[in-house]
């Protein structure tokens, strides 16, 4: 959901997770979950987009 919100705002984003190439998806949550990556120059705008989602308790796990 977070990635979709960023892309809707025109911000390119990637989800990073260590899942052994998709073979062991449980590793991603065991190793601290997922990270959303954006370009340095988009970081401030990305925070502005994601802050309301975080305050509402919405996370990006449903998208993975």
C-alpha positions as CSV (number, residue, x, y, z in Angstrom):
1,X,0.0,0.0,0.0
2,X,2.8,2.4,0.8
3,X,4.6,1.7,-2.5
4,X,1.3,2.4,-4.4
5,X,0.8,5.7,-2.5
6,X,4.3,6.8,-3.4
7,X,3.9,5.9,-7.0
8,X,0.6,7.7,-7.2
9,X,2.4,10.8,-5.9
10,X,5.0,10.4,-8.7
11,X,7.7,9.0,-6.5
12,X,9.6,5.9,-7.8
13,X,9.9,3.3,-5.0
14,X,11.1,-0.2,-4.5
15,X,10.5,-2.7,-1.8
16,X,13.6,-4.5,-0.4
17,X,13.3,-7.7,1.5
18,X,15.6,-10.6,2.1
19,X,13.6,-13.6,1.1
20,X,16.4,-15.7,-0.5
21,X,15.1,-14.9,-4.0
22,X,11.5,-15.7,-3.1
23,X,12.3,-19.2,-1.9
24,X,12.0,-18.3,1.8
25,X,9.5,-15.5,2.3
26,X,9.5,-16.0,6.1
27,X,13.1,-14.6,6.2
28,X,11.9,-11.1,5.3
29,X,9.7,-10.8,8.4
30,X,12.2,-12.6,10.6
31,X,15.0,-10.2,9.6
32,X,13.2,-7.0,10.4
33,X,10.6,-6.9,7.6
34,X,10.6,-4.8,4.5
35,X,12.2,-1.5,3.5
36,X,10.8,0.9,1.0
37,X,13.5,2.6,-1.0
38,X,13.3,6.0,-2.7
39,X,15.8,8.3,-4.3
40,X,17.6,10.6,-1.9
41,X,16.0,13.6,-3.7
42,X,12.5,12.2,-3.1
43,X,13.0,11.4,0.6
44,X,11.3,14.4,2.0
45,X,8.3,14.1,-0.3
46,X,8.1,10.4,0.4
47,X,7.9,11.1,4.1
48,X,5.1,13.6,3.5
49,X,3.2,10.9,1.6
50,X,3.8,8.1,4.0
51,X,3.3,10.0,7.3
52,X,-0.6,10.0,7.1
53,X,-0.5,6.2,6.4
54,X,1.7,5.6,9.4
55,X,-0.5,7.7,11.6
56,X,-3.5,5.7,10.4
57,X,-1.7,2.5,11.3
58,X,-1.5,1.3,7.7
59,X,1.6,-0.6,6.6
60,X,2.9,-2.1,3.3
61,X,2.8,-5.8,4.3
62,X,-0.4,-6.4,2.3
63,X,1.4,-5.5,-0.9
64,X,4.2,-8.0,-0.7
